């Protein structure tokens, strides 16, 4: 498959589980989509007709503890970030995501089940050239102690995340990732969502985390990790924040050529930085990758270009 071509799924694949916040059983099926379609959620199982929403920044209706997508008629799907991260991280450009409940299933708290579903479905190239949003100048957002920035980056897409929790078992962690299907699968796809026991009563009373358990959430109290199997990575919490950022920034509608930095951030900050970028038309442009496997080492520093073509940020090399 040519590196510079758009991709979709060869077939459908289904996962089933519960929503981490709603506790509702749900089935999710990923499948093929046409060129330039992007990621489209299709909410099934409703009275009357199905509802569709394209996974773009302007479809975000809430960001408290999850990324929620909707339209003028209300919410279509909640907790979209992990499946979006898997699709973007594995180099998929176009896909449909059918879901028969209000919330994407949490599975084990990571994107691993969605990566497995992508592997099962298979990846195929399409006729159209892959397109990117290239960041041309820094865009920054600050909320109190939280700070986020998108800036130009010549080598594809990079995520740099720093967290700092009062809970001493989490504390301060940093993690950075240059995104490719290989690094996504190996470094962040298995990093699970996390929380603190001290927050449980407050979250339950607010209607959140009703489906959370030790099977899908890493849980800490003030002195220890409560999951008997332990952590998958010493810095699993920071890695999961990178996973979330990849999913939230997939709402750009196209893969990004740029570097994202987040300090003490979350879904709200990720969305705010992306929105700030997209509303400033001098800060980005759409570019195409016409040629496969350009050698990134020849990239002009700060431009993201190789011999007049974009150095592809990522993409699977499959037939």
Order of alpha helices (4+ residues) and beta strands (2+ residues): beta-beta-beta-beta-beta-beta-beta-beta-alpha-beta-alpha-beta-beta-beta-beta-beta-beta-alpha-beta-alpha-beta-alpha-beta-beta-beta
